[in-house]
């Protein structure tokens, strides 16, 4: 797995937010001697949410408003041992998560507000090659097994197993609360081989098995190949669906993607794009998805503002697989109201986004995202959304991110319940890395 190089200046805050909410817990070193290291991993995130309107996406809500709270704490240990001569190392992690949702539950009814659960999250071991394989570079071979998170690129297709439904339907989909925060991201079983270093040619070979009922307990395997330079990352990936409970389209499904991200050697420029073609496992029908994005950072202007434009298109029947929150708001949950409650959930739609961001201080980012959703079935999810947010590092162990969203459906027969007036949505997230 390779993190893309972000060419924009002053992108520290979005990376902090995304890392805390999408990857792993913070680590506190408790032991380090003779190449052996043991860390205490603790991360706590709490959110408050309010929506003036509810949404009939899954038929679990009636007209009205919702307010709710979500929170979780992740805790456990990780460690490694490095051999002095070869610099090869073994590593592993063991973490649990306690999570919950309180209040009305979310605005679409995926959660009810009564979810509470403590479960194992991470349980994995791995080995890195150190300098044993000079042709592959330092740690050019990395093999890991067990229950762990896994991400490819910027999460357009795979960004962990982060779909966290609550007690919707008969409760069989429940993962313990935290629908928006998505605390549980680890795949139940994995085998991952990473080949190559941080630059040049590299690859990931992976097998992932989900225990998430909302994801049909999908089992899949694939290979990701990349060529990384200081300016750009070129990537291609093949994914094969091996099994899926109650979803014949995913059993045997084949997905191929091509992607690019970088600055093409031009300072302050940001370019990103991905094209995906997918063949259904049961019917053999094809569905495509793609996006292109370009941005510019005005680094010589006060607050170093940036402006990005993105166009994304998803065919009807396209399966977005395990996409998730990665490089900040809008990736790949497009619109806080649309992506979480109203749809179109990265399928059967055309989505335009304009993103504006600035850094008044080194510890504060402010931004706005404007979305236009079109081309949905019967226009039921066609809408516009404006999200205005901030990301503020209050202290080394406290990050606050408030957001206000205005969501306006185009049609009276939309999934918004009651009327098609503009919905005012608000959330505030507190991240406490220890």
MARKOL-495937 format. One record per residue (C-alpha): x, y, z; residue number from 1; residue in one letter. Coordinates in steps of 0.5 Angstrom, whole numbers. Layout:
BEGIN
<sedo east="X" north="Y" up="Z" resi="NUM" resn="A"/>
...
//
This chain:
BEGIN
<sedo east="0" north="0" up="0" resi="1" resn="X"/>
<sedo east="3" north="7" up="-2" resi="2" resn="X"/>
<sedo east="1" north="14" up="0" resi="3" resn="X"/>
<sedo east="0" north="18" up="-5" resi="4" resn="X"/>
<sedo east="4" north="24" up="-6" resi="5" resn="X"/>
<sedo east="0" north="31" up="-4" resi="6" resn="X"/>
<sedo east="3" north="37" up="-8" resi="7" resn="X"/>
<sedo east="-1" north="42" up="-5" resi="8" resn="X"/>
<sedo east="2" north="46" up="1" resi="9" resn="X"/>
<sedo east="0" north="46" up="8" resi="10" resn="X"/>
<sedo east="-4" north="40" up="7" resi="11" resn="X"/>
<sedo east="-2" north="38" up="14" resi="12" resn="X"/>
<sedo east="-9" north="38" up="18" resi="13" resn="X"/>
<sedo east="-13" north="34" up="12" resi="14" resn="X"/>
<sedo east="-8" north="29" up="13" resi="15" resn="X"/>
<sedo east="-8" north="29" up="21" resi="16" resn="X"/>
<sedo east="-16" north="29" up="20" resi="17" resn="X"/>
<sedo east="-16" north="23" up="15" resi="18" resn="X"/>
<sedo east="-11" north="19" up="19" resi="19" resn="X"/>
<sedo east="-14" north="19" up="25" resi="20" resn="X"/>
<sedo east="-21" north="18" up="22" resi="21" resn="X"/>
<sedo east="-19" north="13" up="17" resi="22" resn="X"/>
<sedo east="-13" north="9" up="19" resi="23" resn="X"/>
<sedo east="-10" north="7" up="26" resi="24" resn="X"/>
<sedo east="-10" north="9" up="33" resi="25" resn="X"/>
<sedo east="-4" north="14" up="36" resi="26" resn="X"/>
<sedo east="1" north="10" up="39" resi="27" resn="X"/>
<sedo east="5" north="12" up="46" resi="28" resn="X"/>
<sedo east="11" north="8" up="47" resi="29" resn="X"/>
<sedo east="12" north="4" up="53" resi="30" resn="X"/>
<sedo east="18" north="0" up="52" resi="31" resn="X"/>
<sedo east="24" north="0" up="47" resi="32" resn="X"/>
<sedo east="30" north="-4" up="48" resi="33" resn="X"/>
<sedo east="35" north="-8" up="44" resi="34" resn="X"/>
<sedo east="31" north="-7" up="37" resi="35" resn="X"/>
<sedo east="24" north="-9" up="41" resi="36" resn="X"/>
<sedo east="19" north="-4" up="41" resi="37" resn="X"/>
<sedo east="12" north="-4" up="45" resi="38" resn="X"/>
<sedo east="7" north="2" up="44" resi="39" resn="X"/>
<sedo east="0" north="3" up="47" resi="40" resn="X"/>
<sedo east="-5" north="5" up="42" resi="41" resn="X"/>
<sedo east="-11" north="9" up="44" resi="42" resn="X"/>
<sedo east="-15" north="14" up="40" resi="43" resn="X"/>
<sedo east="-22" north="17" up="42" resi="44" resn="X"/>
<sedo east="-27" north="20" up="37" resi="45" resn="X"/>
<sedo east="-34" north="23" up="39" resi="46" resn="X"/>
<sedo east="-39" north="27" up="34" resi="47" resn="X"/>
<sedo east="-45" north="31" up="35" resi="48" resn="X"/>
<sedo east="-50" north="31" up="29" resi="49" resn="X"/>
<sedo east="-56" north="35" up="27" resi="50" resn="X"/>
<sedo east="-61" north="34" up="21" resi="51" resn="X"/>
<sedo east="-67" north="38" up="20" resi="52" resn="X"/>
<sedo east="-70" north="33" up="15" resi="53" resn="X"/>
<sedo east="-70" north="26" up="15" resi="54" resn="X"/>
<sedo east="-69" north="21" up="9" resi="55" resn="X"/>
<sedo east="-73" north="15" up="6" resi="56" resn="X"/>
<sedo east="-67" north="12" up="3" resi="57" resn="X"/>
<sedo east="-68" north="5" up="7" resi="58" resn="X"/>
<sedo east="-75" north="6" up="9" resi="59" resn="X"/>
<sedo east="-73" north="7" up="17" resi="60" resn="X"/>
<sedo east="-75" north="14" up="18" resi="61" resn="X"/>
<sedo east="-81" north="18" up="18" resi="62" resn="X"/>
<sedo east="-81" north="26" up="16" resi="63" resn="X"/>
<sedo east="-78" north="30" up="21" resi="64" resn="X"/>
<sedo east="-71" north="32" up="24" resi="65" resn="X"/>
<sedo east="-66" north="28" up="28" resi="66" resn="X"/>
<sedo east="-60" north="29" up="33" resi="67" resn="X"/>
<sedo east="-56" north="24" up="35" resi="68" resn="X"/>
<sedo east="-49" north="23" up="38" resi="69" resn="X"/>
<sedo east="-43" north="18" up="36" resi="70" resn="X"/>
<sedo east="-37" north="16" up="39" resi="71" resn="X"/>
<sedo east="-32" north="11" up="40" resi="72" resn="X"/>
<sedo east="-25" north="9" up="43" resi="73" resn="X"/>
<sedo east="-20" north="4" up="40" resi="74" resn="X"/>
<sedo east="-15" north="1" up="45" resi="75" resn="X"/>
<sedo east="-9" north="-4" up="45" resi="76" resn="X"/>
<sedo east="-2" north="-5" up="43" resi="77" resn="X"/>
<sedo east="3" north="-6" up="37" resi="78" resn="X"/>
<sedo east="10" north="-7" up="37" resi="79" resn="X"/>
<sedo east="16" north="-10" up="33" resi="80" resn="X"/>
<sedo east="23" north="-13" up="33" resi="81" resn="X"/>
<sedo east="28" north="-11" up="29" resi="82" resn="X"/>
<sedo east="34" north="-15" up="28" resi="83" resn="X"/>
<sedo east="41" north="-12" up="28" resi="84" resn="X"/>
<sedo east="45" north="-15" up="22" resi="85" resn="X"/>
<sedo east="39" north="-15" up="17" resi="86" resn="X"/>
<sedo east="35" north="-10" up="19" resi="87" resn="X"/>
<sedo east="29" north="-15" up="18" resi="88" resn="X"/>
<sedo east="23" north="-14" up="23" resi="89" resn="X"/>
<sedo east="17" north="-17" up="25" resi="90" resn="X"/>
<sedo east="11" north="-13" up="27" resi="91" resn="X"/>
<sedo east="4" north="-14" up="30" resi="92" resn="X"/>
<sedo east="-2" north="-11" up="33" resi="93" resn="X"/>
<sedo east="-8" north="-12" up="38" resi="94" resn="X"/>
<sedo east="-13" north="-7" up="39" resi="95" resn="X"/>
<sedo east="-21" north="-7" up="41" resi="96" resn="X"/>
<sedo east="-26" north="-2" up="40" resi="97" resn="X"/>
<sedo east="-32" north="0" up="44" resi="98" resn="X"/>
<sedo east="-37" north="4" up="40" resi="99" resn="X"/>
<sedo east="-44" north="7" up="41" resi="100" resn="X"/>
<sedo east="-50" north="12" up="38" resi="101" resn="X"/>
<sedo east="-54" north="16" up="42" resi="102" resn="X"/>
<sedo east="-61" north="20" up="41" resi="103" resn="X"/>
<sedo east="-65" north="19" up="35" resi="104" resn="X"/>
<sedo east="-60" north="15" up="31" resi="105" resn="X"/>
<sedo east="-58" north="18" up="24" resi="106" resn="X"/>
<sedo east="-62" north="22" up="19" resi="107" resn="X"/>
<sedo east="-63" north="16" up="14" resi="108" resn="X"/>
<sedo east="-64" north="10" up="20" resi="109" resn="X"/>
<sedo east="-58" north="6" up="19" resi="110" resn="X"/>
<sedo east="-57" north="7" up="26" resi="111" resn="X"/>
<sedo east="-63" north="7" up="32" resi="112" resn="X"/>
<sedo east="-59" north="11" up="37" resi="113" resn="X"/>
<sedo east="-59" north="5" up="42" resi="114" resn="X"/>
<sedo east="-52" north="1" up="39" resi="115" resn="X"/>
<sedo east="-47" north="-1" up="44" resi="116" resn="X"/>
<sedo east="-41" north="-6" up="43" resi="117" resn="X"/>
<sedo east="-34" north="-8" up="44" resi="118" resn="X"/>
<sedo east="-31" north="-12" up="39" resi="119" resn="X"/>
<sedo east="-24" north="-14" up="37" resi="120" resn="X"/>
<sedo east="-21" north="-9" up="31" resi="121" resn="X"/>
<sedo east="-14" north="-11" up="30" resi="122" resn="X"/>
<sedo east="-10" north="-17" up="30" resi="123" resn="X"/>
<sedo east="-5" north="-18" up="25" resi="124" resn="X"/>
<sedo east="3" north="-20" up="25" resi="125" resn="X"/>
<sedo east="8" north="-19" up="19" resi="126" resn="X"/>
<sedo east="15" north="-19" up="17" resi="127" resn="X"/>
<sedo east="19" north="-14" up="13" resi="128" resn="X"/>
<sedo east="25" north="-16" up="9" resi="129" resn="X"/>
<sedo east="30" north="-10" up="12" resi="130" resn="X"/>
<sedo east="36" north="-10" up="7" resi="131" resn="X"/>
<sedo east="36" north="-18" up="6" resi="132" resn="X"/>
<sedo east="33" north="-16" up="-1" resi="133" resn="X"/>
<sedo east="37" north="-10" up="-4" resi="134" resn="X"/>
<sedo east="34" north="-11" up="-11" resi="135" resn="X"/>
<sedo east="27" north="-9" up="-8" resi="136" resn="X"/>
<sedo east="30" north="-4" up="-3" resi="137" resn="X"/>
<sedo east="30" north="-3" up="4" resi="138" resn="X"/>
<sedo east="24" north="-7" up="7" resi="139" resn="X"/>
<sedo east="22" north="-8" up="0" resi="140" resn="X"/>
<sedo east="18" north="-15" up="2" resi="141" resn="X"/>
<sedo east="13" north="-14" up="7" resi="142" resn="X"/>
<sedo east="8" north="-20" up="9" resi="143" resn="X"/>
<sedo east="2" north="-19" up="13" resi="144" resn="X"/>
<sedo east="-3" north="-23" up="16" resi="145" resn="X"/>
<sedo east="-9" north="-23" up="20" resi="146" resn="X"/>
<sedo east="-15" north="-18" up="22" resi="147" resn="X"/>
<sedo east="-13" north="-11" up="19" resi="148" resn="X"/>
<sedo east="-14" north="-5" up="15" resi="149" resn="X"/>
<sedo east="-12" north="-4" up="8" resi="150" resn="X"/>
<sedo east="-13" north="2" up="3" resi="151" resn="X"/>
<sedo east="-11" north="2" up="-4" resi="152" resn="X"/>
<sedo east="-9" north="9" up="-7" resi="153" resn="X"/>
<sedo east="-14" north="15" up="-4" resi="154" resn="X"/>
<sedo east="-20" north="10" up="-3" resi="155" resn="X"/>
<sedo east="-24" north="10" up="-9" resi="156" resn="X"/>
<sedo east="-25" north="3" up="-9" resi="157" resn="X"/>
<sedo east="-22" north="0" up="-3" resi="158" resn="X"/>
<sedo east="-21" north="4" up="4" resi="159" resn="X"/>
<sedo east="-22" north="-1" up="9" resi="160" resn="X"/>
<sedo east="-28" north="-5" up="11" resi="161" resn="X"/>
<sedo east="-31" north="2" up="14" resi="162" resn="X"/>
<sedo east="-39" north="1" up="13" resi="163" resn="X"/>
<sedo east="-42" north="1" up="20" resi="164" resn="X"/>
<sedo east="-49" north="0" up="20" resi="165" resn="X"/>
<sedo east="-53" north="0" up="26" resi="166" resn="X"/>
<sedo east="-60" north="-3" up="28" resi="167" resn="X"/>
<sedo east="-63" north="-2" up="22" resi="168" resn="X"/>
<sedo east="-68" north="-7" up="19" resi="169" resn="X"/>
<sedo east="-68" north="-13" up="24" resi="170" resn="X"/>
<sedo east="-61" north="-11" up="27" resi="171" resn="X"/>
<sedo east="-57" north="-17" up="23" resi="172" resn="X"/>
<sedo east="-53" north="-11" up="20" resi="173" resn="X"/>
<sedo east="-51" north="-8" up="27" resi="174" resn="X"/>
<sedo east="-44" north="-7" up="28" resi="175" resn="X"/>
<sedo east="-44" north="-3" up="34" resi="176" resn="X"/>
<sedo east="-46" north="4" up="33" resi="177" resn="X"/>
<sedo east="-42" north="10" up="30" resi="178" resn="X"/>
<sedo east="-45" north="10" up="23" resi="179" resn="X"/>
<sedo east="-42" north="17" up="21" resi="180" resn="X"/>
<sedo east="-35" north="16" up="25" resi="181" resn="X"/>
<sedo east="-34" north="8" up="22" resi="182" resn="X"/>
<sedo east="-30" north="6" up="27" resi="183" resn="X"/>
<sedo east="-29" north="-1" up="25" resi="184" resn="X"/>
<sedo east="-25" north="-1" up="19" resi="185" resn="X"/>
<sedo east="-21" north="-8" up="19" resi="186" resn="X"/>
<sedo east="-22" north="-14" up="14" resi="187" resn="X"/>
<sedo east="-24" north="-20" up="18" resi="188" resn="X"/>
<sedo east="-18" north="-24" up="15" resi="189" resn="X"/>
<sedo east="-13" north="-22" up="10" resi="190" resn="X"/>
<sedo east="-6" north="-24" up="7" resi="191" resn="X"/>
<sedo east="-2" north="-18" up="4" resi="192" resn="X"/>
<sedo east="4" north="-18" up="0" resi="193" resn="X"/>
<sedo east="8" north="-11" up="-1" resi="194" resn="X"/>
<sedo east="13" north="-11" up="-6" resi="195" resn="X"/>
<sedo east="18" north="-5" up="-7" resi="196" resn="X"/>
<sedo east="20" north="1" up="-4" resi="197" resn="X"/>
<sedo east="17" north="8" up="-3" resi="198" resn="X"/>
<sedo east="19" north="10" up="-11" resi="199" resn="X"/>
<sedo east="20" north="6" up="-17" resi="200" resn="X"/>
<sedo east="16" north="0" up="-19" resi="201" resn="X"/>
<sedo east="12" north="-3" up="-13" resi="202" resn="X"/>
<sedo east="6" north="-8" up="-12" resi="203" resn="X"/>
<sedo east="1" north="-10" up="-7" resi="204" resn="X"/>
<sedo east="-2" north="-17" up="-8" resi="205" resn="X"/>
<sedo east="-8" north="-18" up="-3" resi="206" resn="X"/>
<sedo east="-13" north="-23" up="-1" resi="207" resn="X"/>
<sedo east="-19" north="-20" up="4" resi="208" resn="X"/>
<sedo east="-25" north="-23" up="7" resi="209" resn="X"/>
<sedo east="-30" north="-19" up="10" resi="210" resn="X"/>
<sedo east="-35" north="-21" up="16" resi="211" resn="X"/>
<sedo east="-39" north="-15" up="15" resi="212" resn="X"/>
<sedo east="-46" north="-17" up="13" resi="213" resn="X"/>
<sedo east="-48" north="-10" up="10" resi="214" resn="X"/>
<sedo east="-42" north="-12" up="5" resi="215" resn="X"/>
<sedo east="-45" north="-19" up="4" resi="216" resn="X"/>
<sedo east="-39" north="-22" up="8" resi="217" resn="X"/>
<sedo east="-35" north="-21" up="1" resi="218" resn="X"/>
<sedo east="-29" north="-25" up="0" resi="219" resn="X"/>
<sedo east="-24" north="-22" up="-6" resi="220" resn="X"/>
<sedo east="-17" north="-22" up="-8" resi="221" resn="X"/>
<sedo east="-13" north="-18" up="-13" resi="222" resn="X"/>
<sedo east="-6" north="-14" up="-15" resi="223" resn="X"/>
<sedo east="-5" north="-7" up="-15" resi="224" resn="X"/>
<sedo east="1" north="-5" up="-19" resi="225" resn="X"/>
<sedo east="4" north="2" up="-18" resi="226" resn="X"/>
<sedo east="10" north="7" up="-21" resi="227" resn="X"/>
<sedo east="12" north="12" up="-16" resi="228" resn="X"/>
<sedo east="16" north="18" up="-18" resi="229" resn="X"/>
<sedo east="17" north="25" up="-13" resi="230" resn="X"/>
<sedo east="12" north="28" up="-18" resi="231" resn="X"/>
<sedo east="7" north="23" up="-19" resi="232" resn="X"/>
<sedo east="4" north="16" up="-18" resi="233" resn="X"/>
<sedo east="1" north="12" up="-24" resi="234" resn="X"/>
<sedo east="-3" north="6" up="-21" resi="235" resn="X"/>
<sedo east="-7" north="0" up="-24" resi="236" resn="X"/>
<sedo east="-11" north="-5" up="-20" resi="237" resn="X"/>
<sedo east="-15" north="-12" up="-21" resi="238" resn="X"/>
<sedo east="-20" north="-15" up="-16" resi="239" resn="X"/>
<sedo east="-24" north="-21" up="-17" resi="240" resn="X"/>
<sedo east="-30" north="-23" up="-13" resi="241" resn="X"/>
<sedo east="-29" north="-30" up="-10" resi="242" resn="X"/>
<sedo east="-35" north="-30" up="-5" resi="243" resn="X"/>
<sedo east="-41" north="-26" up="-3" resi="244" resn="X"/>
<sedo east="-47" north="-28" up="1" resi="245" resn="X"/>
<sedo east="-54" north="-26" up="-2" resi="246" resn="X"/>
<sedo east="-50" north="-22" up="-8" resi="247" resn="X"/>
<sedo east="-49" north="-26" up="-14" resi="248" resn="X"/>
<sedo east="-46" north="-20" up="-17" resi="249" resn="X"/>
<sedo east="-40" north="-20" up="-13" resi="250" resn="X"/>
<sedo east="-39" north="-27" up="-13" resi="251" resn="X"/>
<sedo east="-34" north="-28" up="-19" resi="252" resn="X"/>
<sedo east="-34" north="-20" up="-20" resi="253" resn="X"/>
<sedo east="-28" north="-17" up="-24" resi="254" resn="X"/>
<sedo east="-26" north="-10" up="-23" resi="255" resn="X"/>
<sedo east="-20" north="-7" up="-27" resi="256" resn="X"/>
<sedo east="-18" north="1" up="-25" resi="257" resn="X"/>
<sedo east="-13" north="5" up="-28" resi="258" resn="X"/>
<sedo east="-11" north="12" up="-24" resi="259" resn="X"/>
<sedo east="-6" north="18" up="-23" resi="260" resn="X"/>
<sedo east="-5" north="23" up="-18" resi="261" resn="X"/>
<sedo east="1" north="28" up="-17" resi="262" resn="X"/>
<sedo east="3" north="35" up="-20" resi="263" resn="X"/>
<sedo east="6" north="33" up="-26" resi="264" resn="X"/>
<sedo east="13" north="37" up="-24" resi="265" resn="X"/>
<sedo east="9" north="43" up="-23" resi="266" resn="X"/>
<sedo east="9" north="47" up="-17" resi="267" resn="X"/>
<sedo east="2" north="48" up="-14" resi="268" resn="X"/>
<sedo east="-1" north="44" up="-19" resi="269" resn="X"/>
<sedo east="-6" north="38" up="-17" resi="270" resn="X"/>
<sedo east="-8" north="33" up="-21" resi="271" resn="X"/>
<sedo east="-12" north="26" up="-20" resi="272" resn="X"/>
<sedo east="-16" north="21" up="-24" resi="273" resn="X"/>
<sedo east="-18" north="14" up="-24" resi="274" resn="X"/>
<sedo east="-22" north="10" up="-29" resi="275" resn="X"/>
<sedo east="-26" north="3" up="-27" resi="276" resn="X"/>
<sedo east="-29" north="-2" up="-31" resi="277" resn="X"/>
<sedo east="-33" north="-7" up="-28" resi="278" resn="X"/>
<sedo east="-36" north="-14" up="-30" resi="279" resn="X"/>
<sedo east="-42" north="-17" up="-26" resi="280" resn="X"/>
<sedo east="-41" north="-24" up="-23" resi="281" resn="X"/>
<sedo east="-48" north="-26" up="-25" resi="282" resn="X"/>
<sedo east="-50" north="-23" up="-31" resi="283" resn="X"/>
<sedo east="-43" north="-21" up="-34" resi="284" resn="X"/>
<sedo east="-46" north="-14" up="-35" resi="285" resn="X"/>
<sedo east="-41" north="-8" up="-35" resi="286" resn="X"/>
<sedo east="-41" north="-2" up="-31" resi="287" resn="X"/>
<sedo east="-36" north="4" up="-31" resi="288" resn="X"/>
<sedo east="-34" north="9" up="-26" resi="289" resn="X"/>
<sedo east="-29" north="15" up="-27" resi="290" resn="X"/>
<sedo east="-27" north="22" up="-24" resi="291" resn="X"/>
<sedo east="-22" north="27" up="-26" resi="292" resn="X"/>
<sedo east="-20" north="33" up="-21" resi="293" resn="X"/>
<sedo east="-15" north="39" up="-22" resi="294" resn="X"/>
<sedo east="-13" north="44" up="-17" resi="295" resn="X"/>
<sedo east="-9" north="50" up="-16" resi="296" resn="X"/>
<sedo east="-6" north="52" up="-9" resi="297" resn="X"/>
<sedo east="-4" north="60" up="-9" resi="298" resn="X"/>
<sedo east="2" north="59" up="-5" resi="299" resn="X"/>
<sedo east="4" north="66" up="-5" resi="300" resn="X"/>
<sedo east="-2" north="69" up="-3" resi="301" resn="X"/>
<sedo east="-4" north="70" up="4" resi="302" resn="X"/>
<sedo east="-7" north="63" up="8" resi="303" resn="X"/>
<sedo east="-5" north="59" up="1" resi="304" resn="X"/>
<sedo east="-12" north="58" up="-1" resi="305" resn="X"/>
<sedo east="-13" north="52" up="-6" resi="306" resn="X"/>
<sedo east="-19" north="51" up="-11" resi="307" resn="X"/>
<sedo east="-20" north="44" up="-14" resi="308" resn="X"/>
<sedo east="-25" north="42" up="-19" resi="309" resn="X"/>
<sedo east="-28" north="35" up="-20" resi="310" resn="X"/>
<sedo east="-32" north="31" up="-24" resi="311" resn="X"/>
<sedo east="-34" north="24" up="-23" resi="312" resn="X"/>
<sedo east="-39" north="19" up="-27" resi="313" resn="X"/>
<sedo east="-42" north="13" up="-24" resi="314" resn="X"/>
<sedo east="-46" north="8" up="-29" resi="315" resn="X"/>
<sedo east="-52" north="5" up="-26" resi="316" resn="X"/>
<sedo east="-51" north="-2" up="-23" resi="317" resn="X"/>
<sedo east="-43" north="0" up="-21" resi="318" resn="X"/>
<sedo east="-41" north="-3" up="-15" resi="319" resn="X"/>
<sedo east="-37" north="2" up="-11" resi="320" resn="X"/>
<sedo east="-34" north="-4" up="-6" resi="321" resn="X"/>
<sedo east="-30" north="-1" up="0" resi="322" resn="X"/>
<sedo east="-29" north="6" up="-1" resi="323" resn="X"/>
<sedo east="-28" north="11" up="4" resi="324" resn="X"/>
<sedo east="-26" north="17" up="8" resi="325" resn="X"/>
<sedo east="-19" north="18" up="6" resi="326" resn="X"/>
<sedo east="-15" north="25" up="4" resi="327" resn="X"/>
<sedo east="-21" north="29" up="7" resi="328" resn="X"/>
<sedo east="-28" north="31" up="6" resi="329" resn="X"/>
<sedo east="-31" north="29" up="0" resi="330" resn="X"/>
<sedo east="-26" north="23" up="-1" resi="331" resn="X"/>
<sedo east="-30" north="19" up="-2" resi="332" resn="X"/>
<sedo east="-36" north="21" up="1" resi="333" resn="X"/>
<sedo east="-39" north="26" up="-3" resi="334" resn="X"/>
<sedo east="-43" north="31" up="1" resi="335" resn="X"/>
<sedo east="-44" north="30" up="8" resi="336" resn="X"/>
<sedo east="-52" north="29" up="7" resi="337" resn="X"/>
<sedo east="-52" north="26" up="0" resi="338" resn="X"/>
<sedo east="-46" north="21" up="2" resi="339" resn="X"/>
<sedo east="-49" north="19" up="9" resi="340" resn="X"/>
<sedo east="-56" north="19" up="8" resi="341" resn="X"/>
<sedo east="-59" north="22" up="2" resi="342" resn="X"/>
<sedo east="-55" north="18" up="-4" resi="343" resn="X"/>
<sedo east="-53" north="17" up="-9" resi="344" resn="X"/>
<sedo east="-47" north="13" up="-6" resi="345" resn="X"/>
<sedo east="-43" north="13" up="-12" resi="346" resn="X"/>
<sedo east="-47" north="9" up="-16" resi="347" resn="X"/>
<sedo east="-52" north="11" up="-22" resi="348" resn="X"/>
<sedo east="-50" north="19" up="-22" resi="349" resn="X"/>
<sedo east="-46" north="25" up="-25" resi="350" resn="X"/>
<sedo east="-43" north="29" up="-19" resi="351" resn="X"/>
<sedo east="-39" north="35" up="-20" resi="352" resn="X"/>
<sedo east="-35" north="38" up="-14" resi="353" resn="X"/>
<sedo east="-32" north="45" up="-13" resi="354" resn="X"/>
<sedo east="-27" north="45" up="-7" resi="355" resn="X"/>
<sedo east="-24" north="51" up="-4" resi="356" resn="X"/>
<sedo east="-19" north="51" up="2" resi="357" resn="X"/>
<sedo east="-15" north="56" up="6" resi="358" resn="X"/>
<sedo east="-10" north="56" up="12" resi="359" resn="X"/>
<sedo east="-11" north="62" up="16" resi="360" resn="X"/>
<sedo east="-6" north="59" up="21" resi="361" resn="X"/>
<sedo east="-1" north="53" up="22" resi="362" resn="X"/>
<sedo east="-7" north="50" up="26" resi="363" resn="X"/>
<sedo east="-13" north="52" up="22" resi="364" resn="X"/>
<sedo east="-16" north="50" up="16" resi="365" resn="X"/>
<sedo east="-22" north="53" up="13" resi="366" resn="X"/>
<sedo east="-26" north="50" up="7" resi="367" resn="X"/>
<sedo east="-32" north="50" up="3" resi="368" resn="X"/>
<sedo east="-35" north="44" up="-2" resi="369" resn="X"/>
<sedo east="-40" north="45" up="-7" resi="370" resn="X"/>
<sedo east="-43" north="39" up="-10" resi="371" resn="X"/>
<sedo east="-48" north="38" up="-16" resi="372" resn="X"/>
<sedo east="-51" north="31" up="-16" resi="373" resn="X"/>
<sedo east="-55" north="29" up="-23" resi="374" resn="X"/>
<sedo east="-57" north="23" up="-27" resi="375" resn="X"/>
<sedo east="-60" north="19" up="-22" resi="376" resn="X"/>
<sedo east="-65" north="14" up="-23" resi="377" resn="X"/>
<sedo east="-72" north="18" up="-24" resi="378" resn="X"/>
<sedo east="-68" north="24" up="-21" resi="379" resn="X"/>
<sedo east="-70" north="22" up="-14" resi="380" resn="X"/>
<sedo east="-63" north="24" up="-11" resi="381" resn="X"/>
<sedo east="-61" north="30" up="-16" resi="382" resn="X"/>
<sedo east="-59" north="35" up="-11" resi="383" resn="X"/>
<sedo east="-54" north="41" up="-9" resi="384" resn="X"/>
<sedo east="-50" north="41" up="-3" resi="385" resn="X"/>
<sedo east="-46" north="46" up="0" resi="386" resn="X"/>
<sedo east="-41" north="44" up="6" resi="387" resn="X"/>
<sedo east="-37" north="49" up="10" resi="388" resn="X"/>
<sedo east="-32" north="46" up="15" resi="389" resn="X"/>
<sedo east="-26" north="48" up="19" resi="390" resn="X"/>
<sedo east="-21" north="43" up="22" resi="391" resn="X"/>
<sedo east="-17" north="46" up="28" resi="392" resn="X"/>
<sedo east="-12" north="43" up="32" resi="393" resn="X"/>
<sedo east="-13" north="46" up="39" resi="394" resn="X"/>
<sedo east="-8" north="42" up="42" resi="395" resn="X"/>
<sedo east="-3" north="36" up="41" resi="396" resn="X"/>
<sedo east="-9" north="31" up="44" resi="397" resn="X"/>
<sedo east="-15" north="35" up="41" resi="398" resn="X"/>
<sedo east="-17" north="36" up="34" resi="399" resn="X"/>
<sedo east="-24" north="40" up="33" resi="400" resn="X"/>
<sedo east="-28" north="40" up="26" resi="401" resn="X"/>
<sedo east="-34" north="43" up="26" resi="402" resn="X"/>
<sedo east="-39" north="43" up="19" resi="403" resn="X"/>
<sedo east="-45" north="46" up="17" resi="404" resn="X"/>
<sedo east="-49" north="43" up="11" resi="405" resn="X"/>
<sedo east="-54" north="46" up="6" resi="406" resn="X"/>
<sedo east="-58" north="40" up="2" resi="407" resn="X"/>
<sedo east="-63" north="42" up="-3" resi="408" resn="X"/>
<sedo east="-66" north="36" up="-7" resi="409" resn="X"/>
<sedo east="-69" north="38" up="-14" resi="410" resn="X"/>
<sedo east="-75" north="34" up="-14" resi="411" resn="X"/>
<sedo east="-81" north="34" up="-10" resi="412" resn="X"/>
<sedo east="-81" north="26" up="-10" resi="413" resn="X"/>
<sedo east="-74" north="26" up="-7" resi="414" resn="X"/>
<sedo east="-72" north="21" up="-2" resi="415" resn="X"/>
<sedo east="-72" north="27" up="3" resi="416" resn="X"/>
<sedo east="-78" north="26" up="7" resi="417" resn="X"/>
<sedo east="-84" north="31" up="8" resi="418" resn="X"/>
<sedo east="-82" north="37" up="3" resi="419" resn="X"/>
<sedo east="-76" north="39" up="-2" resi="420" resn="X"/>
<sedo east="-74" north="45" up="2" resi="421" resn="X"/>
<sedo east="-67" north="46" up="4" resi="422" resn="X"/>
<sedo east="-64" north="42" up="9" resi="423" resn="X"/>
<sedo east="-59" north="45" up="15" resi="424" resn="X"/>
<sedo east="-55" north="40" up="17" resi="425" resn="X"/>
<sedo east="-49" north="40" up="22" resi="426" resn="X"/>
<sedo east="-44" north="36" up="26" resi="427" resn="X"/>
<sedo east="-38" north="37" up="30" resi="428" resn="X"/>
<sedo east="-33" north="32" up="31" resi="429" resn="X"/>
<sedo east="-27" north="32" up="37" resi="430" resn="X"/>
<sedo east="-21" north="27" up="36" resi="431" resn="X"/>
<sedo east="-17" north="26" up="42" resi="432" resn="X"/>
<sedo east="-11" north="22" up="40" resi="433" resn="X"/>
<sedo east="-7" north="20" up="46" resi="434" resn="X"/>
//
